[in-house]
Amino acid sequence: MSVEDGPAIHLEGVKKSYGDHVAVRELSLTIPRGELFAFLGPNGAGKTTTIKMIAGLLRPNEGGVSVCGHRIGSNGLAAKSKLAYVPDQPFVYEKLTGREFLHFVAEMYEVTSQRRKEIIPQLIERLDVGSFLDQLTESYSHGMKQRLVLCAALLHDPSVLVIDEPMVGLDPRTVRTVKDLFREQTDRGGTVFMSTHTLEVAEAVADRIGIIHKGDLLALGTLEELRTQMQRNDHSLEEIFLQITRESDE
């Protein structure tokens, strides 16, 4: 199997500590291409730490992380070229307009001028950013910034989209658009790794779900598989999540 045939995301025995505090403990997880994966957990469970290790912003103390067969750390640039990362607090350069920001990101990813002409107008329309795109981003609300960084993340057609709390600050119409964009991404063979507290969204769109608590991966599978594991065939994802995390605390 060639590097390019590897899974979208692969974590093997990953551990991350901050002093005596273990944020993520021996996490092994494989996300295949074409999957929309929802990563759930209470505050402080290890979700954002895991996401930052996948994005190459943090290095694990133990274990390894690969994106599309490229090892983060030893072949980080190749891995990051396949990936787009949207943090829970969207980052923009406040002295740029939204349009300038999109072209700046396109330059970083070496997006051709032809693709820019095609993709930027499409994303502007889909995420409805045209009305404020030529304003300085320092004037944007959280929701406006979120829509802009989603546009920027999709510019280079990433193989893997890693996104932390994608629906915060978005109105219901945009939430629906983002769900559609995620599904289109996976239908094309791309992968979406999504961390969220919005369990209804995870239940509606995720192919598989992982639940992490206190640094440990407690459950992994489709919603039906989680129901079978919990012997609760009629339970919602919220009920399953609360039961799993509650039992872990006992």
C-alpha positions as CSV (number, residue, x, y, z in Angstrom):
1,M,0.0,0.0,0.0
2,S,1.4,3.4,-1.0
3,V,1.5,6.4,1.3
4,E,-1.4,8.0,-0.6
5,D,-3.5,4.9,0.0
6,G,-3.3,5.2,3.7
7,P,-6.3,6.2,5.9
8,A,-7.3,9.9,6.2
9,I,-6.3,10.1,9.8
10,H,-4.4,7.6,11.9
11,L,-3.4,8.0,15.6
12,E,-1.4,5.2,17.2
13,G,-0.9,5.1,20.9
14,V,-1.0,8.9,21.2
15,K,-0.4,10.4,24.6
16,K,-0.2,14.1,25.5
17,S,0.5,15.4,29.0
18,Y,0.8,18.9,30.5
19,G,3.0,18.4,33.5
20,D,1.2,15.8,35.7
21,H,-2.1,16.2,33.9
22,V,-2.7,13.6,31.1
23,A,-4.9,15.3,28.5
24,V,-5.0,12.3,26.1
25,R,-4.1,8.8,27.1
26,E,-2.9,6.1,24.6
27,L,-5.4,7.1,21.9
28,S,-5.5,4.8,18.9
29,L,-8.0,5.8,16.2
30,T,-8.3,5.3,12.4
31,I,-10.6,7.5,10.3
32,P,-11.0,6.2,6.7
33,R,-11.4,8.4,3.7
34,G,-14.9,9.4,2.9
35,E,-16.1,9.4,6.6
36,L,-17.8,12.2,8.6
37,F,-16.5,11.5,12.1
38,A,-17.9,13.3,15.2
39,F,-15.6,13.5,18.2
40,L,-17.6,14.2,21.4
41,G,-16.7,14.8,25.0
42,P,-17.3,17.2,28.0
43,N,-15.2,20.3,28.4
44,G,-11.6,19.3,29.2
45,A,-12.0,15.8,27.9
46,G,-9.1,16.0,25.4
47,K,-11.0,16.9,22.2
48,T,-9.1,20.1,21.3
49,T,-5.8,18.6,22.3
50,T,-6.4,15.7,19.9
51,I,-7.4,18.0,17.1
52,K,-4.3,20.1,17.6
53,M,-2.1,17.0,17.4
54,I,-3.8,16.0,14.1
55,A,-3.3,19.5,12.8
56,G,0.4,19.5,13.8
57,L,0.0,22.3,16.3
58,L,0.9,20.0,19.2
59,R,3.3,17.1,19.4
60,P,2.4,14.0,21.3
61,N,4.6,12.9,24.2
62,E,4.2,9.3,22.9
63,G,2.7,7.7,19.7
64,G,2.3,9.1,16.2
65,V,-0.2,10.9,14.0
66,S,-0.5,10.5,10.2
67,V,-2.7,12.3,7.7
68,C,-3.3,10.6,4.4
69,G,-0.3,8.4,5.1
70,H,2.1,11.3,5.9
71,R,3.5,11.4,9.4
72,I,3.0,14.6,11.3
73,G,6.4,15.7,12.5
74,S,8.6,13.8,10.0
75,N,6.6,14.7,6.9
76,G,4.5,17.5,8.3
77,L,4.3,19.7,5.2
78,A,3.0,16.9,3.0
79,A,0.4,16.1,5.7
80,K,-0.7,19.7,6.1
81,S,-1.0,20.2,2.4
82,K,-3.8,17.6,2.6
83,L,-5.5,19.1,5.5
84,A,-7.6,22.2,6.5
85,Y,-8.1,23.1,10.2
86,V,-10.8,25.4,11.6
87,P,-10.3,26.1,15.3
88,D,-13.2,26.8,17.8
89,Q,-12.2,30.4,17.8
90,P,-11.9,31.4,14.1
91,F,-8.7,33.3,13.3
92,V,-8.5,36.1,10.8
93,Y,-6.2,39.0,10.1
94,E,-8.2,41.9,11.3
95,K,-6.6,44.5,9.0
96,L,-7.5,42.5,5.9
97,T,-10.9,42.5,4.3
98,G,-12.6,39.1,4.0
99,R,-11.8,39.0,0.3
100,E,-8.1,39.8,0.9
101,F,-8.1,37.1,3.6
102,L,-9.4,34.5,1.1
103,H,-6.8,35.4,-1.5
104,F,-4.1,35.3,1.2
105,V,-5.0,31.8,2.2
106,A,-5.2,30.8,-1.5
107,E,-1.6,32.1,-2.0
108,M,-0.4,30.0,1.0
109,Y,-1.9,26.8,-0.5
110,E,-0.7,27.7,-4.0
111,V,-4.3,27.6,-5.3
112,T,-4.1,28.4,-9.1
113,S,-5.8,31.6,-10.4
114,Q,-8.1,29.5,-12.5
115,R,-9.4,27.6,-9.4
116,R,-9.8,30.8,-7.5
117,K,-12.0,32.2,-10.2
118,E,-14.1,29.1,-10.0
119,I,-14.2,28.3,-6.3
120,I,-14.3,31.7,-4.5
121,P,-17.6,32.9,-6.1
122,Q,-19.1,29.5,-5.3
123,L,-18.1,29.6,-1.7
124,I,-19.2,33.2,-1.3
125,E,-22.6,32.3,-2.5
126,R,-23.0,29.1,-0.6
127,L,-21.9,30.6,2.8
128,D,-23.6,34.0,2.1
129,V,-20.5,36.1,2.9
130,G,-20.9,38.6,0.0
131,S,-22.6,41.3,1.9
132,F,-19.6,41.8,4.2
133,L,-16.7,40.4,2.2
134,D,-15.1,43.8,1.5
135,Q,-15.3,45.0,5.1
136,L,-12.3,44.7,7.4
137,T,-12.6,41.5,9.4
138,E,-12.1,43.4,12.6
139,S,-15.7,44.4,12.3
140,Y,-17.0,40.8,11.9
141,S,-19.2,39.0,14.4
142,H,-18.2,35.4,15.5
143,G,-20.7,34.0,13.0
144,M,-19.3,36.1,10.2
145,K,-15.8,35.0,11.0
146,Q,-16.9,31.4,11.1
147,R,-18.4,31.6,7.7
148,L,-15.3,33.2,6.3
149,V,-12.8,30.7,7.7
150,L,-15.0,27.9,6.4
151,C,-14.7,29.4,2.9
152,A,-11.0,29.7,3.4
153,A,-10.7,26.1,4.6
154,L,-12.4,24.7,1.5
155,L,-10.4,26.8,-1.1
156,H,-7.7,24.1,-1.8
157,D,-10.1,21.2,-1.8
158,P,-8.6,19.5,1.3
159,S,-8.6,15.7,1.6
160,V,-9.2,16.1,5.3
161,L,-11.2,18.9,7.1
162,V,-10.6,19.1,10.8
163,I,-13.0,21.4,12.5
164,D,-13.6,22.3,16.2
165,E,-17.2,23.4,17.1
166,P,-18.3,24.2,13.5
167,M,-21.8,25.4,14.3
168,V,-21.1,27.9,17.1
169,G,-22.5,31.4,16.1
170,L,-24.2,30.2,12.9
171,D,-27.9,30.8,12.1
172,P,-30.1,27.7,11.3
173,R,-29.9,28.4,7.5
174,T,-26.1,28.4,7.6
175,V,-26.0,25.3,9.8
176,R,-27.9,23.5,7.1
177,T,-25.5,24.8,4.4
178,V,-22.5,23.6,6.5
179,K,-24.1,20.1,6.9
180,D,-24.6,19.9,3.2
181,L,-21.0,21.0,2.5
182,F,-19.7,18.4,4.9
183,R,-21.7,15.7,3.2
184,E,-20.5,16.8,-0.2
185,Q,-17.0,16.7,1.0
186,T,-17.3,13.0,2.1
187,D,-19.3,12.1,-1.0
188,R,-16.2,13.2,-3.0
189,G,-14.0,10.9,-0.9
190,G,-12.9,13.6,1.5
191,T,-13.0,13.2,5.3
192,V,-14.4,15.5,8.0
193,F,-13.3,15.2,11.6
194,M,-15.6,17.3,13.6
195,S,-15.6,18.1,17.4
196,T,-18.9,19.4,18.7
197,H,-21.0,19.9,21.7
198,T,-24.1,20.0,19.5
199,L,-25.2,16.4,19.8
200,E,-28.2,16.8,17.6
201,V,-25.9,17.8,14.7
202,A,-23.6,14.8,15.4
203,E,-26.5,12.4,15.5
204,A,-27.9,13.8,12.2
205,V,-24.8,13.8,10.1
206,A,-22.0,11.6,11.5
207,D,-21.1,8.3,10.0
208,R,-19.3,7.3,13.2
209,I,-18.9,8.8,16.6
210,G,-16.2,8.7,19.2
211,I,-16.7,9.7,22.8
212,I,-13.7,10.8,24.9
213,H,-13.7,11.7,28.6
214,K,-10.7,12.5,30.9
215,G,-8.4,11.6,28.0
216,D,-9.7,8.2,27.4
217,L,-11.7,7.1,24.3
218,L,-14.7,5.4,25.9
219,A,-16.9,4.6,22.9
220,L,-16.5,4.3,19.2
221,G,-18.9,3.3,16.4
222,T,-22.1,4.2,14.5
223,L,-25.1,5.4,16.5
224,E,-26.6,2.0,16.1
225,E,-23.4,0.3,17.3
226,L,-23.3,2.6,20.4
227,R,-27.0,1.8,21.1
228,T,-26.2,-1.9,20.9
229,Q,-23.2,-1.6,23.2
230,M,-25.3,0.3,25.7
231,Q,-28.2,-2.1,25.3
232,R,-30.4,1.0,24.7
233,N,-31.9,0.6,21.2
234,D,-34.2,3.5,21.6
235,H,-31.8,6.0,23.1
236,S,-30.8,9.3,21.5
237,L,-27.1,10.2,21.2
238,E,-27.6,12.7,24.0
239,E,-28.8,9.9,26.4
240,I,-26.0,7.6,25.4
241,F,-23.4,10.4,25.8
242,L,-24.7,11.3,29.3
243,Q,-24.8,7.6,30.4
244,I,-21.2,6.9,29.2
245,T,-19.7,10.0,30.7
246,R,-21.7,9.5,33.9
247,E,-20.5,5.9,34.3
248,S,-16.9,7.0,33.8
249,D,-17.2,9.5,36.6
250,E,-18.5,6.9,39.1
